[in-house]
Amino acid sequence: MRTWIILLLWACAHQSVNAVNLSRGPVRRKTKEIEGRQDKDLLRRSKRGWMWRQFFLQEEYTGTEHQYIGKLHSDMDRGDGTVMYVLAGEGAGTIFVIDSNSGDLHATRSLDREEKPFYTLRAQVVNKKNGLPLEPETEFTVKLHDINDNEPKFDKEVYTASVPERSHIGTYVTQVTAHDADDEMFGYSAKLAYSISQGHPYFSVEPNTGIIRTALGPSDMDREQREHYQVVIEAKDMAGQRGGLTGTTTVNISLTDVNDNPPRFTQSIYQFSVPEITKVGSLVGRIRAVDADVGRNAEMDYTVVNGDGLDVFDISTDRNTQEGILSLKKPLDYEKKKSYMLQIQVQNTHPDTQFLSMDAKDIANIRVSVEDVDEPPQFEKINYILEVKEDAAVGTVIGSVSAVDPDILRSPVKYSIDRHTDVDRIFGVYAGNGSIFLQRPLDREEFAWHNISVIATEFRHLDNPEQTSRVPVYIRVLDVNDNPPMLASFYETFVCENAKAGQKIQTISAVDPDDPVGGHRFLFSLAPESSVRANFSVRDNGDNTAGIFTRRTGFGRMHKSTHLVAVVISDGHIPMQSSTGTLTIRVCTCDRDGNMEMCNAEALSSTTGLSTGALVAILLCILILLLIVVLFAALKRQKKKEPLIISKEDVRDNVVSYNDEGGGEEDTQAFDIGALRHPEVMEESKLRRDILPPESLYPPPPLRRTMVPSRGNADVRDFINQRVQENDGNPTAPPYDSLATYAYEGNGSVAESLSSLGSVSSEGEQDYNYLSEWGPRFRKLADMYGGEDSDWDS
């Protein structure tokens, strides 16, 4: 009822406003005549016939006829029908129409304020006959009155928020916001009020701001009891009064976890069993405690706080599953202890004193039973170190090892040596008691240490390799003075012919493969049987070296070029060992400073540092190089000469270069000129060196010699024809031209043969006058050989 009264009052106020506008619309203004200055021109001021402020129109009109807005009237309209009203501007002619005669303004359709709140129009009065304006255009506005036709809308259809559990009343959660498209300045159409329609009694909302807060205390907001809440918030316009439009949204609220729950064991006693042969660090079992919290608040630590296995077992936390991992810290022995009791404590890693005390923890007991296992024998030591002298006799016992069966049965043990560690079978072991003895002699100088492995096996498990154990045995061979000292190297030196008595010529030292406890102490002296006692002496330096000195002045290289000095080297240990070494001393010619100038060949070779072995090696290398050179030359000679013609199908011209120019006319061995001189010889078959394969594989056809009666100049022609026929009928002849040089010129030549080999006449019998008939060039030649015979003879 109240709503209808408000609408009625609003309609009455609207009509009164329009009436006021219409009554005050035309305002008359008097015209003044203004006298001008000297020209006395009259200035006339234009008169405005109307002025409107604005019109109002209600939105969302639902009537069937055009909606009346108001009436326009001008003082120029005298009611005689001579004027016409014209409308222009936004929506003129489409949305807004005007009666040209009466000036009534209407809206043709329903309008929406939220789409466009006002329209600006222009009106003018014109002469109906000629269309000329009678007044200037006047602008006015048509505003739309808002009605409550839009419901509130929230920014989001669904909101998501969270709040910690155990929060106090009034704790802020989130804020929701809604908007109304209606006009906020007119009435309460856009005045919103928020309320909660779903979510009681846990949450509340502020009506004016839309802020959501908790409505219950800490004990009621427990995530472990309920974690998710769905709250429906409603926004209503008209300030929440009845008849207003509403909009709703959903808010999903989750309670976040706090550390308000301590961990608890799922059972008070845990039992595990583990074999006694379990290795240290192996897993024994897992225990589990639960915590109602999640994430970081559910992390926990396990510790062993009491029991008889504190030093045998250890516990840690699996960070992925938050389980306690019980592991072995020391070896187990069923025969010594068969079970253990442990007390385990669990507590949060990150306790929150706001919700829990530091003493929030839980206790559980663990019983671990040790299982008996048939174990292999165990040695008393992890390794053994034995010592034996190198001169110990075969069969000598050098030590023993001991192993026992750790099981209750105490089975006897059999001992053996792993022969992979004693390939030479130097040592042996008695199977019953583990005594190790020698099977072969020892030599400390060859091996000072021997490392072997002894295997222990129970007699009842001889065929089971898994029931065996091993122990390393290190055997040290002690030294015995069984090697005599010897010269450190082969000493060869020289003495000058002009050496003086007491002159030092060489320092010698000795080596001994033995290794005495107090170190080496060598003694040097001349051998009793030495024949050079009067020439040289040995002086012990006391530091395991000795010096060789001359005992007389002057040595003769021509008298004796080499002296051999026998030196006895002995050690000072028991039993004493000694040996004799020979020092070679050569006599050489030296300058005043003692530098060697000349010596025999052996001394020179030794002085330069080349030993006999080095010289032999050099000679062998030279010999090998000579053999390689000889072999290479032999192979090169045996290499076959490649034929000039590689393939029969090769029809290209080949140029054969002959570097042999021949020996001239006196060379009778290079070529057989007689074959050209006597054509009869040409009938014999000759092997050609420029044809591949040889003619022996393809015998030439029988020769057909053309006989001619004349043997003059026709000899050359016949010879050539004969060769042409031979090549035409020979399948092995090359298809290319070959260059052949013929020394035979024929019998009919005036000059006859140019060769002096077949010439029977002497130079004195020849007549060279015919050369004058050949021209001036040959006349000079005739004068040289014919007219000056007397000069040559003289």
C-alpha positions in Angstrom: 0.0 0.0 0.0 2.9 2.3 0.8 4.4 1.7 -2.6 1.2 2.7 -4.4 0.9 5.9 -2.4 4.5 6.9 -3.3 3.9 6.3 -7.0 0.7 8.4 -6.9 2.5 11.3 -5.2 5.3 11.1 -7.8 2.8 11.2 -10.7 1.1 14.3 -9.3 4.4 16.1 -8.8 5.4 15.3 -12.4 2.2 16.8 -13.8 2.6 19.9 -11.8 6.2 20.3 -13.0 5.0 20.1 -16.6 2.3 22.6 -16.0 4.8 25.0 -14.5 7.0 24.6 -17.4 4.3 25.2 -19.9 2.9 28.2 -18.0 6.3 29.7 -17.7 7.5 28.5 -21.0 6.7 31.5 -23.3 8.4 34.6 -21.9 7.7 37.9 -23.6 10.3 40.4 -24.1 9.7 44.1 -25.3 11.4 45.5 -28.2 13.4 48.7 -27.7 14.3 51.2 -30.4 17.8 52.4 -30.0 18.7 55.7 -31.7 22.0 55.5 -33.4 24.5 58.1 -33.6 24.8 60.7 -36.6 23.5 58.2 -39.2 20.3 57.7 -37.1 20.0 54.1 -38.1 17.5 52.0 -36.1 18.9 48.8 -34.3 16.2 46.3 -33.5 16.8 43.5 -30.8 15.4 40.1 -31.7 12.6 38.8 -29.5 12.7 35.1 -28.1 9.2 33.8 -28.2 9.9 30.7 -25.8 12.4 29.1 -23.4 12.1 25.6 -21.7 14.3 24.1 -19.1 13.7 20.4 -19.4 11.0 17.7 -19.6 10.7 14.5 -17.6 9.6 11.1 -18.9 9.1 7.8 -17.0 11.2 4.9 -18.2 9.9 1.5 -19.1 6.5 2.8 -20.3 4.1 -0.2 -20.9 1.1 1.6 -22.5 -0.1 1.0 -26.0 -0.3 4.6 -27.1 2.4 7.2 -27.5 3.6 8.5 -24.1 2.8 12.2 -23.7 5.8 14.3 -22.6 4.6 18.0 -22.8 3.5 20.9 -25.0 5.6 23.5 -26.8 4.1 26.9 -27.4 5.4 30.1 -28.9 4.1 33.7 -28.9 4.4 33.6 -32.7 1.6 31.1 -32.7 -1.6 33.2 -32.8 -3.9 30.1 -33.4 -4.5 31.0 -37.0 -2.6 27.9 -38.4 0.1 29.9 -40.1 3.0 28.5 -38.0 4.4 25.1 -37.8 6.6 23.4 -35.0 9.7 21.6 -36.1 11.7 19.2 -33.9 15.4 18.2 -34.3 18.1 16.5 -32.2 18.6 13.0 -30.6 15.8 10.7 -31.5 13.8 13.4 -33.3 11.3 11.8 -35.7 12.0 8.3 -34.4 11.8 8.2 -30.6 10.3 11.7 -30.2 7.6 13.3 -32.4 5.9 16.6 -32.2 2.5 17.8 -33.5 3.4 20.5 -36.0 0.2 22.4 -35.4 -0.3 22.1 -31.6 3.3 21.6 -30.4 2.4 18.5 -28.4 5.5 16.3 -27.7 5.3 12.5 -27.5 7.6 9.4 -27.1 6.9 6.7 -29.6 8.3 3.7 -27.6 9.4 2.7 -24.1 12.8 3.9 -23.0 15.4 2.5 -20.6 17.3 4.9 -18.3 20.1 2.5 -17.8 20.6 2.5 -21.5 20.5 6.3 -21.9 19.4 8.6 -19.1 18.5 11.8 -21.1 18.1 13.2 -24.6 18.9 16.7 -26.0 16.4 18.1 -28.6 15.9 21.4 -30.4 12.6 23.1 -31.4 11.8 25.9 -33.8 8.7 27.7 -35.2 8.6 28.2 -39.0 6.2 29.8 -41.4 4.0 27.1 -42.7 3.7 28.8 -46.1 7.3 29.5 -47.0 9.1 27.4 -44.4 11.1 30.3 -43.1 11.9 30.3 -39.4 10.1 32.8 -37.3 12.4 32.4 -34.2 15.8 31.0 -33.5 16.1 27.3 -32.5 15.7 26.6 -28.8 17.4 23.6 -27.1 15.8 21.5 -24.3 16.4 18.2 -22.5 14.2 15.2 -21.9 15.2 13.2 -18.8 14.1 9.7 -17.9 12.8 9.1 -14.4 14.3 5.9 -12.9 12.2 3.0 -11.6 13.5 0.0 -9.7 13.8 -2.4 -12.6 17.4 -3.8 -12.0 18.3 -6.4 -9.3 21.7 -6.2 -7.6 24.6 -8.2 -9.2 27.7 -9.4 -7.4 31.2 -9.0 -8.9 31.7 -12.8 -8.8 29.3 -15.7 -8.9 31.4 -17.7 -6.5 33.9 -16.4 -3.9 36.7 -18.5 -2.3 38.1 -17.6 1.1 39.9 -19.2 4.0 40.3 -18.5 7.7 42.5 -20.3 10.3 40.7 -22.8 12.5 40.4 -21.9 16.2 39.8 -18.2 15.2 38.0 -15.9 17.6 34.5 -14.5 17.0 34.5 -11.6 14.5 37.6 -12.7 12.7 37.6 -11.2 9.2 37.1 -13.7 6.4 36.4 -11.8 3.1 34.3 -9.1 1.6 31.7 -9.4 -1.2 30.5 -6.5 -3.3 27.3 -6.1 -5.4 26.2 -3.3 -7.8 22.7 -2.0 -8.9 22.3 -0.4 -12.3 19.4 1.9 -11.1 19.9 5.6 -10.3 21.5 6.1 -6.9 20.3 9.7 -6.8 16.7 8.9 -7.1 15.0 7.0 -4.3 16.3 3.8 -2.9 16.4 1.8 -6.1 20.2 1.4 -5.8 20.5 1.3 -2.0 21.7 -2.2 -1.2 21.6 -4.2 2.0 23.6 -7.5 2.5 22.3 -10.5 4.5 23.3 -14.1 4.9 20.8 -16.7 3.8 23.0 -19.8 4.3 25.9 -20.3 6.6 24.4 -19.7 10.0 25.5 -19.9 12.8 29.2 -20.1 11.7 29.5 -16.8 9.8 27.9 -13.4 9.6 27.9 -10.5 7.1 27.8 -6.7 7.7 24.6 -5.3 6.0 26.2 -2.1 4.6 29.8 -3.3 3.7 29.4 -7.0 2.8 32.3 -8.1 5.1 32.0 -11.7 6.2 33.2 -12.6 9.7 33.3 -15.6 11.9 30.3 -16.0 14.3 31.5 -18.8 16.6 34.3 -19.2 19.0 37.6 -21.2 18.7 36.2 -24.4 20.1 33.5 -24.5 17.4 35.7 -23.7 14.4 37.8 -26.9 14.4 39.2 -28.0 11.0 39.5 -31.6 12.1 35.7 -31.7 12.7 34.6 -29.7 9.6 36.9 -28.1 7.1 34.7 -26.6 4.3 31.7 -24.3 4.5 29.4 -22.9 1.8 27.8 -19.5 2.6 25.1 -17.8 0.5 25.1 -14.0 0.7 22.1 -12.0 -0.5 22.1 -8.3 -1.7 18.7 -6.5 -1.7 17.9 -3.0 -3.1 15.4 -0.5 -1.7 17.6 -0.6 1.4 16.4 -4.1 2.1 12.7 -3.1 2.3 10.0 -5.3 1.1 9.4 -5.2 -2.6 13.1 -4.7 -3.4 15.0 -6.8 -5.9 17.7 -9.2 -4.7 20.8 -10.9 -6.0 22.8 -13.7 -4.4 26.4 -15.1 -4.5 28.1 -18.2 -3.0 31.2 -18.0 -0.8 33.2 -21.2 -0.3 35.1 -20.9 3.0 37.8 -23.3 4.2 39.4 -23.6 7.6 43.2 -23.6 7.4 45.1 -25.9 9.7 47.0 -24.9 12.9 49.1 -27.2 15.0 46.6 -28.0 17.6 46.9 -31.8 17.7 49.9 -33.9 18.9 51.0 -37.1 17.2 49.7 -40.4 18.6 50.9 -43.9 18.1 48.4 -46.3 16.5 49.4 -49.0 19.0 51.2 -49.1 22.3 53.5 -52.1 21.6 55.3 -53.1 18.4 57.1 -56.4 17.8 59.8 -57.1 15.2 62.1 -60.0 14.6 65.5 -59.8 12.8 68.1 -62.5 11.8 71.3 -62.3 13.7 73.3 -62.0 10.5 71.6 -58.7 9.6 74.1 -56.2 8.5 74.6 -52.9 10.3 72.4 -50.2 8.9 69.8 -52.5 7.6 66.0 -51.9 8.2 64.5 -53.7 11.2 60.9 -52.3 10.9 58.6 -49.3 10.6 56.3 -47.8 13.2 53.6 -45.2 12.6 52.1 -42.3 14.6 49.1 -40.3 13.3 48.5 -36.6 13.6 45.2 -35.0 12.8 46.9 -32.0 11.5 48.3 -31.7 7.9 51.3 -30.4 6.1 54.1 -28.9 8.2 52.0 -29.2 11.4 51.9 -33.0 11.0 55.7 -33.4 10.8 57.1 -35.5 13.7 60.3 -36.8 15.2 61.0 -40.3 16.7 63.6 -40.9 19.3 64.7 -43.9 21.4 64.4 -42.8 25.0 64.8 -46.0 27.0 65.5 -49.7 26.8 68.3 -52.2 26.7 69.0 -51.6 23.0 69.9 -47.9 23.1 73.3 -48.7 21.6 72.2 -51.4 19.3 69.3 -49.8 17.4 68.6 -46.4 16.0 65.4 -44.7 14.7 64.8 -42.0 12.2 61.8 -40.3 10.4 60.8 -40.9 6.9 59.9 -37.4 5.8 57.6 -38.6 3.0 55.4 -40.9 5.1 56.2 -39.6 8.6 56.9 -43.1 9.7 59.6 -44.1 12.2 62.4 -46.3 10.6 64.1 -48.6 13.1 67.5 -49.7 11.9 70.4 -51.7 13.2 73.4 -49.9 14.7 75.5 -52.8 15.9 75.9 -56.5 15.0 73.5 -59.0 16.6 74.4 -62.3 18.2 71.7 -64.7 19.1 74.0 -66.7 21.3 74.6 -63.6 23.5 71.2 -61.9 23.5 68.0 -63.1 22.1 65.7 -60.0 22.4 65.7 -56.3 23.1 63.1 -53.8 24.5 63.0 -50.2 23.3 60.9 -47.2 24.4 60.1 -44.8 21.5 58.9 -41.2 21.8 57.2 -39.1 19.1 56.5 -35.4 19.1 55.8 -32.6 16.6 58.8 -31.2 14.8 57.3 -27.7 14.8 55.1 -27.3 17.9 52.9 -24.2 18.3 52.7 -23.1 21.9 49.6 -21.1 21.2 47.6 -24.3 20.9 49.9 -27.1 22.3 52.4 -27.3 25.2 56.0 -28.4 24.6 55.3 -31.6 26.5 52.8 -32.8 24.0 54.3 -36.2 23.0 53.4 -39.9 22.9 55.3 -43.1 24.0 55.3 -46.6 22.6 57.3 -49.8 23.3 59.1 -52.0 20.7 60.2 -55.6 21.3 62.9 -56.9 18.9 63.5 -60.7 18.8 66.8 -62.0 17.4 66.5 -65.0 15.1 69.1 -67.7 15.3 70.9 -68.3 11.9 73.4 -71.0 10.9 76.4 -68.7 10.7 79.7 -69.4 9.0 82.8 -69.7 11.2 84.2 -66.5 12.6 88.0 -65.8 12.9 89.3 -64.4 16.2 91.1 -61.6 14.3 90.2 -59.6 11.3 93.7 -60.2 9.9 96.9 -62.0 10.9 100.6 -60.9 10.6 103.2 -63.6 10.7 107.0 -63.6 10.4 109.4 -66.2 9.1 113.1 -66.2 8.3 114.1 -66.7 4.8 116.3 -69.7 5.6 113.5 -71.6 7.3 113.3 -75.2 6.3 110.4 -76.7 4.3 107.7 -77.9 6.8 108.4 -75.2 9.4 105.3 -73.9 11.1 105.3 -70.1 10.9 102.0 -69.4 12.7 98.4 -70.3 13.0 94.9 -68.9 12.6 91.8 -69.8 14.6 88.1 -69.7 13.8 85.1 -71.0 15.7 81.5 -71.8 14.9 79.4 -69.0 16.6 76.3 -71.3 16.7 75.3 -73.3 19.8 76.4 -76.5 18.1 80.0 -75.4 17.9 80.7 -77.5 14.8 84.4 -78.3 14.0 86.1 -76.1 11.4 88.2 -77.0 8.4 91.0 -74.7 7.2 92.3 -74.2 3.7 94.3 -71.7 1.7 92.8 -69.8 -1.3 95.2 -70.9 -4.0 94.4 -67.8 -6.0 96.4 -65.9 -3.4 99.2 -68.5 -3.3 99.7 -69.7 -6.9 103.2 -71.0 -6.3 101.9 -73.1 -3.3 104.7 -71.8 -1.0 102.5 -72.2 2.1 100.2 -74.9 3.4 97.7 -75.1 6.3 96.7 -78.0 8.5 93.0 -78.5 8.1 92.4 -79.4 11.7 94.1 -76.7 13.7 94.9 -73.8 11.2 98.7 -74.0 11.5 100.5 -72.5 8.5 103.7 -74.1 7.4 106.2 -73.8 4.5 106.0 -76.0 1.4 108.8 -74.3 -0.6 112.0 -72.4 0.3 111.8 -68.6 0.7 113.9 -65.8 -0.6 113.5 -62.4 0.9 115.4 -60.8 -1.9 112.7 -62.1 -4.3 109.6 -61.4 -2.2 109.7 -59.7 1.2 106.0 -60.1 1.8 103.4 -62.8 1.0 99.7 -62.1 1.3 97.4 -65.1 1.4 93.8 -65.8 2.4 92.8 -68.6 4.7 89.3 -70.1 4.4 87.4 -71.6 7.3 84.5 -74.0 6.6 82.3 -76.0 8.9 82.7 -79.8 8.4 78.9 -80.2 8.1 78.8 -77.5 5.3 81.8 -78.4 3.2 79.6 -78.3 0.0 78.0 -74.9 0.9 80.3 -72.0 -0.2 78.0 -69.5 1.6 79.0 -71.1 4.9 82.6 -70.1 4.7 84.6 -67.2 5.9 88.0 -65.7 5.0 90.8 -63.9 6.7 93.8 -62.2 5.2 97.2 -63.4 6.4 100.3 -61.2 5.9 103.6 -63.1 6.1 106.8 -61.1 6.4 110.0 -62.8 5.3 112.9 -61.8 7.7 116.3 -61.3 6.2 119.2 -63.6 6.7 122.8 -62.7 5.7 123.0 -65.1 2.8 124.3 -62.8 0.0 127.9 -61.4 -0.2 128.5 -57.8 -1.1 129.6 -56.9 -4.6 131.1 -54.0 -6.4 128.4 -51.5 -7.2 129.4 -51.5 -10.9 132.0 -52.6 -13.4 134.9 -50.2 -12.6 137.4 -49.4 -15.4 139.8 -46.4 -15.0 143.2 -45.3 -16.0 146.4 -44.1 -14.5 148.8 -41.7 -16.0 152.3 -42.7 -16.9 153.7 -39.9 -14.8 151.5 -40.6 -11.8 153.1 -40.2 -8.4 152.9 -42.5 -5.4 149.9 -42.1 -3.2 147.7 -40.5 -5.9 144.0 -41.4 -5.8 142.7 -42.7 -9.1 139.3 -44.2 -8.3 136.6 -44.5 -5.6 134.6 -47.7 -5.4 131.5 -48.7 -3.6 129.6 -52.0 -3.0 126.0 -53.2 -2.8 124.4 -56.1 -0.9 120.8 -57.4 -1.6 120.5 -58.3 2.1 118.8 -55.9 4.5 120.4 -56.0 7.9 118.7 -54.4 10.9 121.6 -52.0 11.6 122.3 -51.2 8.0 125.3 -52.2 5.8 128.9 -52.1 6.8 131.3 -53.0 4.1 135.1 -53.7 4.4 137.4 -53.3 1.4 140.9 -54.8 1.1 143.3 -56.1 -1.6 143.0 -59.8 -2.4 146.0 -61.8 -1.1 146.7 -63.4 -4.4 146.7 -60.0 -6.2 149.8 -59.5 -8.3 149.6 -55.8 -8.3 150.1 -55.3 -4.6 153.3 -53.3 -5.1 151.6 -51.0 -7.6 148.2 -50.1 -6.1 146.6 -50.0 -2.6 143.0 -50.0 -1.3 142.1 -47.6 1.5 138.7 -48.1 3.2 136.9 -44.8 3.8 134.7 -46.1 6.5 131.4 -45.1 4.7 131.0 -48.2 2.6 133.4 -46.8 0.0 137.1 -47.2 -0.7 139.7 -45.4 -2.7 142.3 -46.9 -5.1 145.7 -45.3 -4.7 149.1 -45.7 -6.5 152.0 -47.1 -4.5 154.8 -46.1 -6.8 155.8 -43.3 -9.1 155.7 -43.8 -12.9 154.0 -46.4 -15.0 155.1 -47.6 -18.4 152.4 -48.0 -21.0 154.6 -49.8 -23.4 155.8 -52.1 -20.6 152.3 -53.0 -19.3 149.2 -51.2 -20.5 146.6 -52.9 -18.2 146.6 -53.7 -14.5 143.9 -55.9 -12.8 143.4 -55.1 -9.2 141.5 -57.7 -7.1 139.5 -56.2 -4.2 137.9 -58.2 -1.4 134.5 -56.8 -0.1 133.1 -58.3 3.1 130.2 -57.4 5.4 130.3 -57.2 9.1 127.4 -59.6 9.9 127.1 -63.1 11.0 127.7 -65.3 9.1 130.2 -63.0 7.3 129.8 -62.9 3.5 132.5 -61.7 1.1 133.3 -61.6 -2.6 136.2 -60.5 -4.8 135.8 -57.8 -7.4 138.3 -56.9 -10.1 139.1 -53.3 -11.0 140.7 -52.7 -14.5 143.3 -49.9 -14.6 144.8 -48.9 -17.9 148.0 -46.9 -18.3 147.7 -43.8 -20.4 149.7 -40.8 -21.5 148.6 -37.6 -19.7 149.6 -34.0 -19.7 151.0 -32.1 -16.7 147.5 -31.5 -15.3 146.7 -35.2 -15.4 144.4 -35.1 -18.4 144.6 -38.2 -20.6 146.1 -37.5 -24.0 146.7 -41.0 -25.5 145.7 -44.5 -24.5 145.2 -47.8 -26.1 142.0 -48.5 -28.1 140.3 -50.3 -25.2 140.9 -47.5 -22.9 139.6 -44.9 -25.4 136.4 -46.9 -25.9 135.9 -47.1 -22.1 136.8 -43.4 -21.6 134.2 -42.3 -24.1 131.7 -44.3 -22.2 130.9 -46.9 -24.9 130.9 -50.4 -23.5 131.4 -53.6 -25.5 127.7 -54.2 -25.6 127.0 -50.8 -27.0 129.5 -51.3 -29.8 128.0 -54.6 -30.6 124.6 -53.1 -30.8 125.8 -50.3 -33.1 127.4 -52.8 -35.4 124.2 -54.9 -35.5 122.2 -51.8 -36.5 124.6 -51.0 -39.3 124.4 -54.5 -40.6 120.6 -54.5 -40.5 120.5 -51.3 -42.5 122.9 -52.7 -45.1 120.7 -55.8 -45.5 117.6 -53.6 -46.0 119.4 -51.6 -48.7 120.5 -54.7 -50.5 117.1 -56.3 -50.4 115.5 -53.1 -51.7 117.9 -53.0 -54.6 117.2 -56.6 -55.4 113.5 -56.2 -55.4 113.8 -53.1 -57.6 115.8 -55.1 -60.2 113.2 -57.9 -60.2 110.4 -55.5 -60.8 108.9 -56.1 -64.3 109.1 -53.4 -66.8 105.6 -52.2 -67.7 104.7 -52.5 -71.4 104.3 -49.3 -73.5 100.9 -50.4 -74.6 98.5 -50.9 -71.7 95.4 -52.0 -73.6 94.7 -53.1 -77.1 91.6 -50.8 -77.2 93.8 -47.7 -76.6 93.8 -46.0 -80.0 95.4 -42.7 -78.9 98.8 -41.6 -80.2 101.6 -42.5 -77.9 104.8 -40.6 -77.8 107.7 -42.8 -76.8 110.7 -40.9 -75.6 114.1 -42.5 -76.3 116.9 -40.8 -74.4 119.6 -43.0 -76.0 121.1 -41.1 -78.9 123.5 -43.8 -80.0 127.2 -43.9 -80.5 127.4 -42.5 -84.0 129.0 -44.3 -86.9 131.7 -46.0 -84.8 129.1 -47.7 -82.6 128.6 -51.0 -84.2 127.0 -52.7 -81.2 123.9 -50.6 -80.6 121.9 -51.4 -83.7 122.0 -54.1 -86.3 122.4 -52.0 -89.4 123.1 -55.0 -91.5 119.4 -55.8 -91.5 118.6 -52.6 -93.4 121.5 -53.0 -95.7 120.4 -56.5 -96.8 116.6 -56.8 -97.3 116.8 -60.6 -97.5 117.3 -60.6 -93.8 114.0 -58.9 -93.2 112.1 -62.1 -94.0 113.1 -63.5 -90.6 110.6 -62.9 -87.8 111.6 -60.4 -85.2 110.0 -59.8 -81.8 108.8 -56.3 -81.4 109.3 -54.6 -78.0 106.4 -52.2 -78.4 103.6 -54.8 -78.8 101.6 -56.5 -75.9 101.1 -59.5 -75.9 104.2 -60.7 -77.7 104.1 -61.9 -81.3 104.7 -65.5 -80.1 101.0 -65.7 -79.1 99.9 -64.5 -82.5 102.2 -65.8 -85.2 102.3 -63.5 -88.2 100.9 -64.7 -91.6 103.4 -66.0 -94.1 105.3 -63.2 -95.9 104.6 -62.5 -99.5 107.5 -60.9 -100.9 107.1 -59.2 -104.3 110.0 -59.7 -106.5 110.9 -57.0 -108.9 113.5 -57.3 -111.6 115.2 -54.1 -110.8 117.2 -53.7 -107.6 117.9 -50.0 -108.0 115.9 -47.4 -106.2 113.0 -49.8 -105.9 114.6 -51.5 -103.0 113.4 -49.0 -100.6 109.9 -49.1 -102.1 109.8 -52.8 -101.9 111.0 -52.8 -98.3 108.3 -50.3 -97.3 105.5 -52.2 -99.1 106.7 -55.4 -97.5 106.4 -53.8 -94.0 103.0 -52.4 -94.8 101.7 -55.9 -95.7 103.2 -57.4 -92.6 101.4 -54.9 -90.4 98.2 -55.2 -92.3 98.1 -59.0 -91.8 99.5 -59.0 -88.2 96.6 -58.9 -85.6 99.1 -57.9 -82.9 100.3 -54.8 -84.7 99.3 -51.5 -83.0 96.6 -49.5 -84.6 98.5 -46.2 -84.2 101.4 -44.8 -86.2 104.8 -45.7 -84.9 108.0 -43.8 -85.7 110.7 -46.0 -87.2 114.1 -44.8 -88.3 115.8 -46.6 -91.2 119.4 -46.2 -92.0 119.3 -48.0 -95.3 119.0 -45.6 -98.2 118.9 -48.1 -101.1 121.4 -49.3 -103.7 120.5 -46.9 -106.5 121.5 -43.7 -104.6 124.2 -41.6 -106.3 125.7 -40.8 -102.9 125.4 -44.4 -102.0 125.4 -45.3 -98.3 126.4 -42.6 -95.8 127.7 -45.1 -93.4 131.4 -45.6 -93.4 131.1 -49.1 -92.0 130.2 -50.6 -95.4 132.3 -48.4 -97.5 135.1 -50.3 -99.2 136.7 -47.4 -101.0 139.1 -45.1 -99.2 138.8 -41.4 -99.0 141.5 -40.9 -101.6 139.6 -42.8 -104.2 136.3 -40.8 -103.9 135.5 -38.1 -106.4 133.6 -35.1 -105.0 133.5 -33.0 -108.2 129.9 -34.0 -108.8 128.9 -31.9 -105.9 129.7 -28.7 -107.9 126.7 -29.5 -110.2 124.3 -29.3 -107.3 124.6 -25.6 -106.8 126.7 -23.0 -105.1 126.0 -24.4 -101.6 127.5 -27.8 -102.5 130.4 -26.3 -104.5 132.0 -25.2 -101.3 131.7 -28.7 -100.0 133.3 -30.1 -103.2 136.2 -27.7 -102.8 136.7 -28.9 -99.2 136.7 -32.6 -99.9 137.9 -32.8 -103.6 140.1 -29.9 -104.4 142.0 -29.8 -101.2 143.0 -33.4 -101.0 146.6 -32.4 -101.1 146.1 -30.2 -98.0 144.5 -33.0 -96.0 147.3 -35.4 -97.0 150.0 -32.9 -96.1 
